[in-house]
Amino acid sequence: MWTFVLTLTLVLLLFLLLLLTCISRTRSGDEPPLDKGRVPWLGHALNFQRDAAKFLAEMKKKHGDIFTVCAAGHYITVLLDPNSYDAVLYDSDSLGYCGQKTLQMVFGLNLTNHNRAEEKRWMGQCFHGAKLESLSRSMYRNLQVLLGSAEMVHNLNEWKEDQLFNFCYSLLFKAGYLTLFGTEHNSSDRELATIYKEFRTFDGLIAKLARSALKSGEKRVANSVRKRLWDLLSPPMQSEIGAACSWQEDYRQYLEDSGVDKETQRRAMLLQLWITQCNAGPAAFWLLGFLLTHPQAMQAVQREMDSLQQQAPASELPYLDSQGSTPVFDSVLSETLRLTAAVLISREVKQDVMLNLADGRSFRLRRSDRVCLFPHLSPQMDPCIHQEPEKFKFDRFLNKDGTKKNDFFKGKSRLKYFTMPWGAGTNVCIGRDFATSTIKQFVFIVLTCFDVELSDPNSSMPPPNTVRCGFGMLQPKGDLNIRYKRKALL
């Protein structure tokens, strides 16, 4: 009894101390504008969770390109000037990685003593050069097999109904799983469907997991599905459906050689499954959705694809890599990612430091605070950079002569960062070339080999689910009903 009372008293005292700290904090003259919100300690946490983009846009309008907000006891300095992003991205001395707590909450994974820099170097070798080419071609073959399956082409003369998000996510997940976590064409449809179903359940809860916002029933579901995925990705399962030479097994061996224990290896596989599979499906949904709802864009892409098809040998589908010469298609993809990629780049302030902005101003960041960049808001949705940023313009990233456009300005200043779907600097996505190749190849095969159309020609794109801001690609709040049928042999 006395132990319980003592524990409760200590918890209350700690909470009161945190509360007093939050109430007493004031802005010094050399710090960014401070907005603590109306509720002590909680601050702006709920607004941040509901719709980070809307909340931060309001804060930007109120305070400018840099400000500090309170959210659940944390003080977060948000920088929204893309010309100053390098000051955060490349300062590893004063600004450090702050994702370990999230890894623990979401994936049950403790990698505190793991060498992240060495792992990043290892990953870089896997997703560049000859190894990237091998993975991309394997993905291409797996997509061809899945899109040419009996389920997809059961009757050449009949239309098949589906929802676009499920269509894209399921096919790209299965092909990606076969490419990285198994070997080509070796998993049964039932096994792939099981893993995909469990993954989608987990993916649907990930934002709440990261923010400790799960309800009691959701907690049980999250813990259960996470355990099932650990089991499905463990060696016994892989020995039945995969080969020891898969990328997954190479990564497991790397962890083994690095001294990571078996249980941590098992849990790390779920992290890698989510990182490698959570963005391509949603990105393909938005890309195809924008094309289906914007006929002029679809016609321009189809013309480019027809030209590629004519250059290929008869009855052979061209292979597109991430560097292929497809300026129209690339512009459509860049515009899609500009509108729907919502990465949040976060650092922990390891020591008091002066942050020097591109316009000559300097602000002091306090030790133990966090500093965040939100490229979705700036530069991607900044009207000073992209005219009518909320609209889909398929040729936004094309010059008048049809070449790729790289020159974007804010005022008179040419921007280094005018869109950042893959992050930047030390925070850039290592697998971006593989992801780009995957998305392009999938959409190319679908549009070349299938007639695809909206079930209702008057359908419009669903709005994004803003709760997922900060977790990579946004997902839709709703879907698009489509129908498709085979028009050519794969």
Rosetta blueprint (number, residue, H / E / L):
1 M L
2 W H
3 T H
4 F H
5 V H
6 L H
7 T H
8 L H
9 T H
10 L H
11 V H
12 L H
13 L H
14 L H
15 F H
16 L H
17 L H
18 L H
19 L H
20 L H
21 T H
22 C H
23 I H
24 S H
25 R L
26 T L
27 R L
28 S L
29 G L
30 D L
31 E L
32 P L
33 P L
34 L E
35 D E
36 K L
37 G L
38 R L
39 V L
40 P L
41 W L
42 L L
43 G E
44 H L
45 A H
46 L H
47 N H
48 F H
49 Q H
50 R H
51 D L
52 A H
53 A H
54 K H
55 F H
56 L H
57 A H
58 E H
59 M H
60 K H
61 K H
62 K H
63 H H
64 G L
65 D L
66 I E
67 F E
68 T E
69 V E
70 C E
71 A E
72 A L
73 G L
74 H E
75 Y E
76 I E
77 T E
78 V E
79 L E
80 L L
81 D L
82 P H
83 N H
84 S H
85 Y L
86 D H
87 A H
88 V H
89 L H
90 Y L
91 D L
92 S L
93 D L
94 S L
95 L E
96 G E
97 Y L
98 C L
99 G L
100 Q H
101 K H
102 T H
103 L H
104 Q H
105 M H
106 V H
107 F H
108 G L
109 L L
110 N L
111 L L
112 T L
113 N L
114 H L
115 N L
116 R H
117 A H
118 E H
119 E H
120 K H
121 R H
122 W H
123 M H
124 G H
125 Q H
126 C H
127 F L
128 H L
129 G H
130 A H
131 K H
132 L H
133 E H
134 S H
135 L H
136 S H
137 R H
138 S H
139 M H
140 Y H
141 R H
142 N H
143 L H
144 Q H
145 V H
146 L H
147 L H
148 G L
149 S L
150 A L
151 E L
152 M L
153 V L
154 H L
155 N L
156 L L
157 N L
158 E L
159 W L
160 K E
161 E E
162 D E
163 Q E
164 L H
165 F H
166 N H
167 F H
168 C H
169 Y H
170 S H
171 L H
172 L H
173 F H
174 K H
175 A H
176 G H
177 Y H
178 L H
179 T H
180 L H
181 F H
182 G L
183 T L
184 E L
185 H L
186 N L
187 S L
188 S L
189 D H
190 R H
191 E H
192 L H
193 A H
194 T H
195 I H
196 Y H
197 K H
198 E H
199 F H
200 R H
201 T H
202 F H
203 D H
204 G H
205 L H
206 I H
207 A H
208 K H
209 L H
210 A H
211 R L
212 S L
213 A L
214 L L
215 K L
216 S H
217 G H
218 E H
219 K H
220 R H
221 V H
222 A H
223 N H
224 S H
225 V H
226 R H
227 K H
228 R H
229 L H
230 W H
231 D H
232 L H
233 L L
234 S L
235 P H
236 P H
237 M H
238 Q H
239 S H
240 E H
241 I H
242 G L
243 A L
244 A L
245 C L
246 S L
247 W H
248 Q H
249 E H
250 D H
251 Y H
252 R H
253 Q H
254 Y H
255 L H
256 E H
257 D H
258 S L
259 G L
260 V L
261 D L
262 K H
263 E H
264 T H
265 Q H
266 R H
267 R H
268 A H
269 M H
270 L H
271 L H
272 Q H
273 L H
274 W H
275 I H
276 T H
277 Q H
278 C L
279 N L
280 A H
281 G H
282 P H
283 A H
284 A H
285 F H
286 W H
287 L H
288 L H
289 G H
290 F H
291 L H
292 L H
293 T H
294 H L
295 P H
296 Q H
297 A H
298 M H
299 Q H
300 A H
301 V H
302 Q H
303 R H
304 E H
305 M H
306 D H
307 S H
308 L H
309 Q H
310 Q H
311 Q H
312 A L
313 P L
314 A L
315 S L
316 E L
317 L L
318 P L
319 Y L
320 L L
321 D L
322 S L
323 Q L
324 G L
325 S L
326 T L
327 P H
328 V H
329 F H
330 D H
331 S H
332 V H
333 L H
334 S H
335 E H
336 T H
337 L H
338 R H
339 L H
340 T H
341 A E
342 A E
343 V E
344 L L
345 I E
346 S E
347 R E
348 E E
349 V E
350 K L
351 Q L
352 D L
353 V E
354 M E
355 L E
356 N E
357 L L
358 A L
359 D L
360 G L
361 R L
362 S E
363 F E
364 R E
365 L E
366 R L
367 R L
368 S L
369 D L
370 R E
371 V E
372 C E
373 L E
374 F L
375 P L
376 H H
377 L H
378 S H
379 P H
380 Q H
381 M L
382 D L
383 P L
384 C L
385 I L
386 H L
387 Q L
388 E L
389 P L
390 E L
391 K L
392 F L
393 K L
394 F L
395 D L
396 R L
397 F L
398 L E
399 N L
400 K L
401 D L
402 G L
403 T L
404 K E
405 K L
406 N L
407 D L
408 F L
409 F E
410 K E
411 G L
412 K L
413 S E
414 R E
415 L L
416 K L
417 Y L
418 F L
419 T L
420 M L
421 P L
422 W L
423 G L
424 A L
425 G H
426 T H
427 N H
428 V L
429 C L
430 I L
431 G L
432 R H
433 D H
434 F H
435 A H
436 T H
437 S H
438 T H
439 I H
440 K H
441 Q H
442 F H
443 V H
444 F H
445 I H
446 V H
447 L H
448 T H
449 C H
450 F E
451 D E
452 V E
453 E E
454 L E
455 S L
456 D L
457 P L
458 N L
459 S L
460 S L
461 M L
462 P L
463 P L
464 P E
465 N L
466 T H
467 V H
468 R H
469 C L
470 G E
471 F E
472 G E
473 M E
474 L L
475 Q L
476 P E
477 K L
478 G L
479 D L
480 L L
481 N E
482 I E
483 R E
484 Y E
485 K E
486 R E
487 K L
488 A L
489 L L
490 L L
